[in-house]
Amino acid sequence: MVARLRDRHPSWRLLRADSAPLVLSFLGQWFVVDNHGATPAAALVAALDDVLFALDDGGARYPRAPGEYLDDWAGSEKGWLRRFYPTGSDEVHYDATPAFEKAYAWVDGLASRAFVGTESRLATVVDLLRQIVHGTEPDPEVRLAELRRRRDEIDAQIAQVEAGSVVLLDATGVRDRYQQVASTARALLSDFREVEENFRALDRAARERIASWVGSKGELLERLVADRADINGSDQGRSFQAFYDVLLSQTRLDELSDLLAAVSVLDVVDRDHRLGTIHHDWSEAAERTQRTVRLLSEQLRRFLDEKTWLENRRALELVRAVETAALACRHAPPDGALGLTIDQPGVPAVLPFEQPLYDARPTVQVDSSLAVHDTPDLDVAALLDQTFVNQARLAANVRAVVPRGGAARLDDVLLMYPVEQGAAEIVAYLALTDDDIDVSWDETQQTVIEYTTGVGPRRVRLPAVTVTRR
């Protein structure tokens, strides 16, 4: 098994290659350290050209063109790059493979470290074991006892802080935990690329099944839908979806950003420049993986569209054949032994749901006769005694008092032209709508308008009304 891995595994071939320093340094910086995703060939060729120019001034050490190196690294014998055409693009793109990620991670781990933390990793192991044990405990009493124990620990810590005793992590503990956070965060990016490769393999298998399928469309759709469900239902799919849901939570992202910013200002840690924006790198890598998962859904849609088009084309061809045969035998019908004679050019069909359902309607009784009642004589004079206020006369009064571009109080207008028709005339003044007259009132001030009617003097209290001419 070891000999087979040495001969066939791309990671092992990379470690044995003479160009391993160039491949690991260049591709590692571009795809791992800088976290570039799928890159157009022109951009990657330009970056490699700059590196080769800096490494080899004379041109004897690396005599080939940068594009030839990339094609060689993406070949089936190497397998360190993935060469492909993205959907909607006609330019070649390159991306690192999981095999390269594994080789780079192994070489990167060979570097000696001045500090190797162990205490935080032991605490992580214990915490994970505790989550497994208590997360699978079906007994409610046991789980309640554990929750109460954790609550007592938190209460004890709160009481300790309230008493003024604050226990801080020492510099060693901070560096230990920071080192573990940095290594775990970088490992997540590498894992994303491997998850994406696994999903891509499932997508490739679905494409191969579609290309070689000879059965019915329903059976193929059932298999493809099952493959899509297997991705979501597998341990890898559920874990990835849970991680992706965390990335989509703005509250958790804000908390993560605040925590990273707070840790970055500590003086006791050896800062990793990538850790400050690692959550953005996670989001980009997760989105690339999510796009790969969506390819299966696109394959289903494309397959249905192609099948529908072929079936419609076949149906149209059959209809055209029937029409052609009918036209050919219109003037030369076949013998009486062939064909079918019908009495009428159509078959009446009555569907059950075309008939209206029974609806029991109540019988309406209509009585057009009106009973004659004795009614006393009514005085209708009050109905005929209506007051009509001529607004044209009121507008003429305003124009006679107020010049163009001027304004006056309504009570001043009424001093010149007293009220003749009571409150109705005052209301008509307020409702003037002529083009050159505007009526406005000020609720903060009041005015009293007095007038006389047939029954005696009257007084009306209004806001201060102003009449303006344009």
KOLMI-541358 format. One record per residue (C-alpha): residue number from 1; residue in three letters; x, y, z. Coordinates in Angstrom, 1 decimal, padded with zeros to 4 digits. Example, Ala and Ser with C-alpha at 12.3 -4.5 7.8 and 13.67 -1.06 7.14 Angstrom:
BEGIN
R    k    r      xx      yy      zz
R    1  ALA   012.3  -004.5   007.8
R    2  SER   013.7  -001.1   007.1
This chain:
BEGIN
R    k    r      xx      yy      zz
R    1  MET   000.0   000.0   000.0
R    2  VAL   002.8   002.4   000.8
R    3  ALA   004.6   001.6  -002.4
R    4  ARG   001.4   002.2  -004.4
R    5  LEU   000.9   005.6  -002.7
R    6  ARG   004.5   006.5  -003.4
R    7  ASP   004.0   005.8  -007.1
R    8  ARG   000.4   007.1  -007.6
R    9  HIS  -000.5   009.7  -005.1
R   10  PRO  -000.1   013.3  -006.4
R   11  SER   001.1   014.6  -003.0
R   12  TRP   003.9   012.1  -002.8
R   13  ARG   004.9   012.8  -006.4
R   14  LEU   005.1   016.5  -005.6
R   15  LEU   007.5   015.9  -002.7
R   16  ARG   009.7   013.7  -004.9
R   17  ALA   009.7   016.2  -007.8
R   18  ASP   012.8   018.3  -008.6
R   19  SER   010.6   021.4  -009.0
R   20  ALA   008.9   020.9  -005.6
R   21  PRO   010.5   024.1  -004.1
R   22  LEU   009.1   026.2  -006.9
R   23  VAL   005.7   024.5  -007.0
R   24  LEU   005.2   024.6  -003.2
R   25  SER   006.4   028.2  -002.7
R   26  PHE   004.5   029.7  -005.7
R   27  LEU   001.2   027.8  -005.5
R   28  GLY   001.3   027.8  -001.7
R   29  GLN   001.6   031.6  -001.6
R   30  TRP  -001.1   032.1  -004.2
R   31  PHE  -003.7   029.6  -003.2
R   32  VAL  -003.0   028.9   000.5
R   33  VAL  -001.5   032.0   002.1
R   34  ASP  -003.4   034.6  -000.1
R   35  ASN  -006.4   032.3  -000.4
R   36  HIS  -007.1   032.9  -004.1
R   37  GLY  -009.8   030.7  -005.5
R   38  ALA  -010.1   029.6  -009.1
R   39  THR  -007.8   032.0  -011.0
R   40  PRO  -007.9   032.9  -014.8
R   41  ALA  -004.9   031.6  -016.7
R   42  ALA  -003.7   035.1  -017.7
R   43  ALA  -003.5   036.3  -014.0
R   44  LEU  -001.7   033.1  -012.8
R   45  VAL   000.8   033.2  -015.8
R   46  ALA   001.6   036.8  -015.0
R   47  ALA   002.2   036.0  -011.3
R   48  LEU   004.4   033.0  -012.2
R   49  ASP   006.3   035.0  -014.8
R   50  ASP   007.3   037.6  -012.1
R   51  VAL   008.5   034.8  -009.8
R   52  LEU   010.5   033.1  -012.4
R   53  PHE   012.1   036.4  -013.5
R   54  ALA   013.1   037.0  -009.9
R   55  LEU   014.5   033.5  -009.4
R   56  ASP   016.4   033.1  -012.6
R   57  ASP   018.0   036.1  -014.1
R   58  GLY   019.9   034.2  -016.9
R   59  GLY   017.0   032.0  -017.9
R   60  ALA   018.9   028.7  -017.7
R   61  ARG   017.3   027.4  -014.5
R   62  TYR   013.7   027.7  -015.6
R   63  PRO   013.8   027.9  -019.4
R   64  ARG   010.2   027.1  -020.2
R   65  ALA   007.3   029.6  -020.5
R   66  PRO   005.1   030.1  -017.4
R   67  GLY   002.1   028.7  -019.2
R   68  GLU   003.9   025.5  -020.0
R   69  TYR   004.7   025.0  -016.3
R   70  LEU   001.1   025.5  -015.3
R   71  ASP  -000.1   023.0  -018.0
R   72  ASP   002.5   020.5  -016.8
R   73  TRP   001.4   020.9  -013.1
R   74  ALA  -002.2   020.4  -014.2
R   75  GLY  -001.6   017.3  -016.2
R   76  SER  -002.8   013.9  -015.2
R   77  GLU   000.7   012.7  -014.3
R   78  LYS   001.1   015.6  -011.8
R   79  GLY  -002.4   016.5  -010.5
R   80  TRP  -001.3   019.6  -008.5
R   81  LEU  -003.6   022.0  -010.3
R   82  ARG  -007.1   021.7  -011.7
R   83  ARG  -007.5   023.1  -015.1
R   84  PHE  -011.1   023.8  -016.2
R   85  TYR  -013.5   026.3  -017.8
R   86  PRO  -016.0   027.8  -015.3
R   87  THR  -019.7   028.1  -016.3
R   88  GLY  -020.2   031.2  -018.4
R   89  SER  -016.5   031.8  -019.2
R   90  ASP  -014.4   030.8  -022.2
R   91  GLU  -011.1   031.4  -020.4
R   92  VAL  -009.1   028.6  -018.8
R   93  HIS  -009.0   028.8  -014.9
R   94  TYR  -006.7   027.1  -012.5
R   95  ASP  -007.2   026.0  -008.9
R   96  ALA  -005.2   024.0  -006.4
R   97  THR  -006.1   020.4  -005.7
R   98  PRO  -006.5   018.8  -002.3
R   99  ALA  -003.4   016.7  -003.0
R  100  PHE  -001.3   019.9  -003.3
R  101  GLU  -002.9   021.2  -000.1
R  102  LYS  -001.9   018.0   001.8
R  103  ALA   001.7   018.3   000.5
R  104  TYR   002.0   022.0   001.4
R  105  ALA   000.5   021.4   004.9
R  106  TRP   003.1   018.6   005.5
R  107  VAL   006.0   020.7   004.4
R  108  ASP   004.7   023.7   006.3
R  109  GLY   004.5   021.6   009.5
R  110  LEU   008.2   020.7   009.1
R  111  ALA   009.3   024.2   010.2
R  112  SER   010.5   024.3   013.8
R  113  ARG   008.4   026.3   016.2
R  114  ALA   009.7   028.2   019.2
R  115  PHE   006.6   027.5   021.2
R  116  VAL   004.4   024.4   021.0
R  117  GLY   001.2   024.6   023.1
R  118  THR  -000.3   021.5   024.6
R  119  GLU  -002.6   022.7   027.5
R  120  SER  -005.2   024.3   025.3
R  121  ARG  -005.4   021.2   023.0
R  122  LEU  -005.9   019.0   026.0
R  123  ALA  -008.7   021.2   027.2
R  124  THR  -010.2   021.1   023.8
R  125  VAL  -010.1   017.3   023.8
R  126  VAL  -011.8   017.1   027.2
R  127  ASP  -014.4   019.6   026.1
R  128  LEU  -015.2   017.7   023.0
R  129  LEU  -015.5   014.4   024.9
R  130  ARG  -017.8   016.1   027.4
R  131  GLN  -020.0   017.3   024.5
R  132  ILE  -020.1   013.8   023.0
R  133  VAL  -021.0   012.1   026.3
R  134  HIS  -023.6   014.6   027.5
R  135  GLY  -025.0   015.2   024.0
R  136  THR  -025.8   011.5   023.7
R  137  GLU  -027.2   011.1   027.3
R  138  PRO  -030.9   010.2   027.1
R  139  ASP  -031.5   010.4   030.9
R  140  PRO  -033.0   013.8   031.8
R  141  GLU  -031.8   013.6   035.4
R  142  VAL  -028.2   013.1   034.3
R  143  ARG  -028.4   016.0   031.9
R  144  LEU  -030.0   018.3   034.5
R  145  ALA  -027.3   017.4   037.0
R  146  GLU  -024.6   018.4   034.4
R  147  LEU  -026.4   021.6   033.6
R  148  ARG  -026.7   022.5   037.3
R  149  ARG  -023.0   021.7   037.8
R  150  ARG  -022.1   024.1   035.0
R  151  ARG  -024.4   026.7   036.4
R  152  ASP  -022.7   026.4   039.8
R  153  GLU  -019.3   026.9   038.2
R  154  ILE  -020.6   030.0   036.5
R  155  ASP  -022.2   031.3   039.7
R  156  ALA  -018.9   030.7   041.5
R  157  GLN  -017.0   032.7   038.9
R  158  ILE  -019.5   035.5   039.0
R  159  ALA  -019.2   035.7   042.8
R  160  GLN  -015.4   035.7   042.5
R  161  VAL  -015.4   038.6   040.1
R  162  GLU  -017.9   040.5   042.2
R  163  ALA  -015.6   040.1   045.1
R  164  GLY  -012.9   041.8   043.1
R  165  SER  -010.8   038.7   042.3
R  166  VAL  -010.3   038.6   038.6
R  167  VAL  -008.1   035.7   037.3
R  168  LEU  -006.4   036.4   034.0
R  169  LEU  -004.8   034.1   031.5
R  170  ASP  -001.0   034.3   031.7
R  171  ALA   001.1   035.0   028.6
R  172  THR   001.8   031.3   028.0
R  173  GLY  -001.9   030.4   028.1
R  174  VAL  -002.7   033.2   025.6
R  175  ARG   000.0   032.1   023.2
R  176  ASP  -001.0   028.5   023.5
R  177  ARG  -004.7   029.2   022.6
R  178  TYR  -003.8   031.7   019.9
R  179  GLN  -001.5   029.1   018.2
R  180  GLN  -004.3   026.5   018.3
R  181  VAL  -006.8   029.0   016.9
R  182  ALA  -004.5   030.0   014.0
R  183  SER  -003.7   026.4   013.1
R  184  THR  -007.4   025.3   013.2
R  185  ALA  -008.5   028.3   011.1
R  186  ARG  -005.9   027.6   008.4
R  187  ALA  -006.8   023.9   008.4
R  188  LEU  -010.4   024.8   007.8
R  189  LEU  -009.5   026.4   004.5
R  190  SER  -007.6   023.3   003.4
R  191  ASP  -010.6   021.1   004.4
R  192  PHE  -012.9   023.3   002.3
R  193  ARG  -010.9   022.5  -000.8
R  194  GLU  -011.2   018.7  -000.1
R  195  VAL  -014.9   019.0   000.6
R  196  GLU  -015.3   020.8  -002.7
R  197  GLU  -013.4   018.1  -004.5
R  198  ASN  -015.6   015.4  -003.0
R  199  PHE  -018.7   017.2  -004.1
R  200  ARG  -017.2   017.7  -007.6
R  201  ALA  -016.7   014.0  -007.8
R  202  LEU  -020.4   013.4  -007.1
R  203  ASP  -021.3   016.0  -009.8
R  204  ARG  -019.0   014.3  -012.3
R  205  ALA  -020.6   010.9  -011.5
R  206  ALA  -024.0   012.4  -012.1
R  207  ARG  -022.9   013.8  -015.5
R  208  GLU  -021.5   010.4  -016.5
R  209  ARG  -024.7   008.7  -015.5
R  210  ILE  -026.7   011.2  -017.6
R  211  ALA  -024.5   010.7  -020.6
R  212  SER  -024.6   006.9  -020.5
R  213  TRP  -028.2   006.4  -019.4
R  214  VAL  -030.4   004.2  -021.5
R  215  GLY  -033.5   003.8  -019.3
R  216  SER  -036.5   005.9  -018.7
R  217  LYS  -036.4   009.6  -017.7
R  218  GLY  -038.2   008.9  -014.5
R  219  GLU  -035.7   006.3  -013.3
R  220  LEU  -032.8   008.6  -014.1
R  221  LEU  -034.4   011.5  -012.3
R  222  GLU  -034.9   009.3  -009.3
R  223  ARG  -031.3   008.4  -009.2
R  224  LEU  -030.1   012.0  -009.6
R  225  VAL  -032.4   013.2  -006.9
R  226  ALA  -031.2   010.4  -004.6
R  227  ASP  -027.6   011.5  -005.3
R  228  ARG  -028.5   015.1  -004.4
R  229  ALA  -030.2   013.9  -001.2
R  230  ASP  -027.1   011.8  -000.4
R  231  ILE  -024.9   014.9  -000.5
R  232  ASN  -027.1   016.8   001.9
R  233  GLY  -027.8   013.8   004.1
R  234  SER  -024.2   012.6   004.4
R  235  ASP  -022.1   013.5   007.5
R  236  GLN  -019.9   015.7   005.3
R  237  GLY  -022.9   017.5   003.8
R  238  ARG  -024.6   018.0   007.2
R  239  SER  -021.4   019.3   008.8
R  240  PHE  -020.8   021.7   005.9
R  241  GLN  -024.4   023.0   005.9
R  242  ALA  -024.2   023.6   009.7
R  243  PHE  -020.9   025.5   009.2
R  244  TYR  -022.4   027.5   006.3
R  245  ASP  -025.4   028.4   008.4
R  246  VAL  -023.1   029.9   011.0
R  247  LEU  -021.4   032.0   008.3
R  248  LEU  -024.8   033.3   007.2
R  249  SER  -025.6   034.5   010.7
R  250  GLN  -024.8   038.2   010.9
R  251  THR  -024.9   038.1   014.7
R  252  ARG  -022.3   035.4   014.9
R  253  LEU  -020.1   037.0   012.2
R  254  ASP  -020.2   040.3   014.1
R  255  GLU  -019.2   038.4   017.3
R  256  LEU  -016.4   036.6   015.5
R  257  SER  -015.1   039.9   014.0
R  258  ASP  -015.1   041.6   017.4
R  259  LEU  -013.2   038.6   019.0
R  260  LEU  -010.6   038.6   016.3
R  261  ALA  -010.1   042.4   016.6
R  262  ALA  -009.8   042.1   020.4
R  263  VAL  -007.2   039.3   020.1
R  264  SER  -005.1   041.1   017.4
R  265  VAL  -004.3   044.0   019.8
R  266  LEU  -002.8   041.7   022.5
R  267  ASP   001.0   042.2   022.9
R  268  VAL   001.7   038.7   024.1
R  269  VAL   000.8   036.9   020.9
R  270  ASP   002.8   036.5   017.8
R  271  ARG   000.2   037.9   015.4
R  272  ASP  -000.8   035.9   012.3
R  273  HIS  -001.7   038.4   009.6
R  274  ARG  -004.1   036.0   008.0
R  275  LEU  -006.1   035.5   011.1
R  276  GLY  -007.6   039.0   011.1
R  277  THR  -009.7   038.3   008.0
R  278  ILE  -009.9   034.6   008.2
R  279  HIS  -013.7   034.7   008.5
R  280  HIS  -013.9   036.4   005.1
R  281  ASP  -011.7   033.7   003.6
R  282  TRP  -014.0   031.1   005.1
R  283  SER  -017.0   032.7   003.5
R  284  GLU  -015.3   032.8   000.0
R  285  ALA  -014.2   029.1   000.3
R  286  ALA  -017.7   028.1   001.5
R  287  GLU  -019.3   029.9  -001.3
R  288  ARG  -017.1   028.1  -003.8
R  289  THR  -018.1   024.8  -002.3
R  290  GLN  -021.7   025.8  -002.3
R  291  ARG  -021.5   026.6  -006.0
R  292  THR  -020.2   023.0  -006.6
R  293  VAL  -023.2   021.6  -004.7
R  294  ARG  -025.6   023.7  -006.8
R  295  LEU  -024.1   022.1  -010.0
R  296  LEU  -026.2   019.0  -009.4
R  297  SER  -029.4   021.0  -009.3
R  298  GLU  -028.4   022.7  -012.6
R  299  GLN  -027.7   019.3  -014.1
R  300  LEU  -031.2   018.2  -013.2
R  301  ARG  -032.7   021.3  -014.8
R  302  ARG  -030.6   021.1  -017.9
R  303  PHE  -031.4   017.4  -018.3
R  304  LEU  -035.2   018.1  -018.0
R  305  ASP  -034.9   021.0  -020.5
R  306  GLU  -033.1   018.8  -023.1
R  307  LYS  -035.5   015.9  -022.7
R  308  THR  -038.5   018.2  -023.0
R  309  TRP  -037.1   019.8  -026.2
R  310  LEU  -036.4   016.3  -027.7
R  311  GLU  -039.9   015.0  -026.8
R  312  ASN  -041.5   018.1  -028.3
R  313  ARG  -039.4   017.7  -031.4
R  314  ARG  -040.4   014.1  -031.7
R  315  ALA  -044.1   015.0  -031.2
R  316  LEU  -043.9   017.7  -033.9
R  317  GLU  -042.2   015.2  -036.3
R  318  LEU  -045.1   012.7  -035.8
R  319  VAL  -047.7   015.5  -036.4
R  320  ARG  -046.0   016.5  -039.6
R  321  ALA  -045.9   012.9  -040.8
R  322  VAL  -049.6   012.5  -040.1
R  323  GLU  -050.4   015.8  -042.0
R  324  THR  -048.2   014.7  -045.0
R  325  ALA  -050.0   011.4  -045.2
R  326  ALA  -053.4   013.0  -045.0
R  327  LEU  -052.5   015.4  -047.8
R  328  ALA  -051.2   012.6  -049.9
R  329  CYS  -054.4   010.6  -049.7
R  330  ARG  -056.8   013.5  -049.9
R  331  HIS  -057.2   013.2  -053.7
R  332  ALA  -056.5   009.5  -053.9
R  333  PRO  -058.3   007.9  -050.9
R  334  PRO  -057.5   004.2  -050.1
R  335  ASP  -059.8   001.4  -050.9
R  336  GLY  -063.0   000.8  -048.8
R  337  ALA  -061.3  -001.9  -046.9
R  338  LEU  -059.0   000.6  -045.4
R  339  GLY  -059.8   003.6  -043.3
R  340  LEU  -062.7   004.6  -041.0
R  341  THR  -066.1   006.1  -041.7
R  342  ILE  -067.7   008.4  -039.1
R  343  ASP  -071.1   010.1  -039.2
R  344  GLN  -069.9   013.4  -037.9
R  345  PRO  -066.4   015.1  -037.7
R  346  GLY  -066.3   015.1  -034.0
R  347  VAL  -067.1   013.1  -030.9
R  348  PRO  -069.1   014.9  -028.3
R  349  ALA  -067.6   014.5  -024.9
R  350  VAL  -069.2   015.6  -021.6
R  351  LEU  -066.9   015.7  -018.6
R  352  PRO  -068.4   015.2  -015.2
R  353  PHE  -066.9   018.5  -013.8
R  354  GLU  -068.4   020.5  -016.7
R  355  GLN  -071.8   020.0  -015.2
R  356  PRO  -072.7   022.6  -012.5
R  357  LEU  -073.2   021.2  -009.0
R  358  TYR  -076.6   021.3  -007.5
R  359  ASP  -077.3   024.5  -005.6
R  360  ALA  -080.5   024.7  -003.5
R  361  ARG  -081.5   028.3  -003.8
R  362  PRO  -084.3   029.7  -001.6
R  363  THR  -087.5   030.8  -003.2
R  364  VAL  -087.8   034.6  -003.4
R  365  GLN  -091.3   036.0  -002.7
R  366  VAL  -092.0   039.3  -004.5
R  367  ASP  -095.0   041.4  -003.5
R  368  SER  -095.4   044.5  -005.7
R  369  SER  -098.5   045.8  -004.1
R  370  LEU  -098.1   048.7  -001.6
R  371  ALA  -100.4   049.2   001.3
R  372  VAL  -102.2   052.5   001.3
R  373  HIS  -101.8   054.3   004.6
R  374  ASP  -103.6   057.5   005.8
R  375  THR  -100.9   060.1   006.1
R  376  PRO  -101.5   063.6   007.6
R  377  ASP  -100.8   066.7   005.7
R  378  LEU  -097.1   067.6   006.0
R  379  ASP  -095.5   071.0   005.9
R  380  VAL  -092.8   070.8   003.2
R  381  ALA  -092.0   074.5   003.4
R  382  ALA  -088.9   073.7   005.5
R  383  LEU  -087.6   071.5   002.6
R  384  LEU  -088.0   074.3   000.1
R  385  ASP  -086.5   077.0   002.3
R  386  GLN  -082.9   076.5   001.3
R  387  THR  -080.1   079.0   001.6
R  388  PHE  -077.9   079.5  -001.5
R  389  VAL  -074.7   081.5  -001.0
R  390  ASN  -073.3   082.9  -004.2
R  391  GLN  -069.5   082.4  -004.0
R  392  ALA  -068.9   084.6  -007.0
R  393  ARG  -070.3   087.6  -005.0
R  394  LEU  -068.0   086.7  -002.1
R  395  ALA  -065.0   086.5  -004.4
R  396  ALA  -065.9   089.9  -005.8
R  397  ASN  -066.0   091.3  -002.3
R  398  VAL  -062.5   089.9  -001.6
R  399  ARG  -061.1   091.4  -004.8
R  400  ALA  -062.6   094.8  -004.0
R  401  VAL  -060.9   094.9  -000.6
R  402  VAL  -057.6   093.0  -001.2
R  403  PRO  -055.3   094.2  -004.0
R  404  ARG  -053.3   091.8  -006.1
R  405  GLY  -050.3   090.4  -004.2
R  406  GLY  -051.9   091.6  -000.9
R  407  ALA  -053.6   089.9   002.0
R  408  ALA  -056.2   090.9   004.6
R  409  ARG  -058.0   089.4   007.6
R  410  LEU  -061.4   087.9   006.9
R  411  ASP  -062.9   090.0   009.7
R  412  ASP  -061.6   093.2   007.9
R  413  VAL  -063.4   092.1   004.7
R  414  LEU  -066.6   091.5   006.7
R  415  LEU  -066.4   095.0   008.1
R  416  MET  -066.7   096.4   004.5
R  417  TYR  -069.2   093.7   003.4
R  418  PRO  -071.2   092.6   006.4
R  419  VAL  -072.6   089.0   006.6
R  420  GLU  -076.0   088.8   005.0
R  421  GLN  -076.8   085.0   005.0
R  422  GLY  -075.5   083.9   008.4
R  423  ALA  -073.0   081.2   009.2
R  424  ALA  -073.5   079.7   005.7
R  425  GLU  -071.9   082.8   004.2
R  426  ILE  -068.9   082.6   006.6
R  427  VAL  -068.4   078.9   005.7
R  428  ALA  -068.6   079.9   002.0
R  429  TYR  -065.8   082.4   002.5
R  430  LEU  -063.6   079.6   004.0
R  431  ALA  -064.3   077.4   000.9
R  432  LEU  -063.4   079.9  -001.8
R  433  THR  -061.4   078.1  -004.5
R  434  ASP  -060.9   080.8  -007.1
R  435  ASP  -057.5   080.7  -009.0
R  436  ASP  -056.3   084.1  -007.6
R  437  ILE  -057.6   083.7  -004.0
R  438  ASP  -056.1   081.6  -001.2
R  439  VAL  -057.7   081.2   002.2
R  440  SER  -055.5   080.1   005.2
R  441  TRP  -056.0   080.2   009.0
R  442  ASP  -053.7   080.3   012.0
R  443  GLU  -054.8   077.9   014.8
R  444  THR  -052.6   079.8   017.4
R  445  GLN  -054.8   082.9   017.1
R  446  GLN  -058.5   083.5   017.3
R  447  THR  -061.0   086.1   016.0
R  448  VAL  -064.6   086.8   016.7
R  449  ILE  -067.0   087.6   013.9
R  450  GLU  -070.4   089.2   014.8
R  451  TYR  -073.4   089.4   012.4
R  452  THR  -077.1   089.9   012.7
R  453  THR  -079.8   087.6   011.4
R  454  GLY  -083.6   087.7   011.5
R  455  VAL  -083.7   086.3   015.0
R  456  GLY  -081.1   088.6   016.5
R  457  PRO  -077.3   089.1   016.8
R  458  ARG  -074.9   086.2   016.5
R  459  ARG  -071.2   085.7   017.3
R  460  VAL  -068.8   083.1   015.7
R  461  ARG  -065.4   082.3   017.1
R  462  LEU  -062.8   081.2   014.5
R  463  PRO  -059.1   080.9   014.1
R  464  ALA  -057.4   083.9   012.5
R  465  VAL  -058.4   083.6   008.8
R  466  THR  -056.3   085.4   006.2
R  467  VAL  -057.4   086.0   002.6
R  468  THR  -054.5   086.4   000.0
R  469  ARG  -054.6   087.4  -003.6
R  470  ARG  -052.0   086.2  -006.1
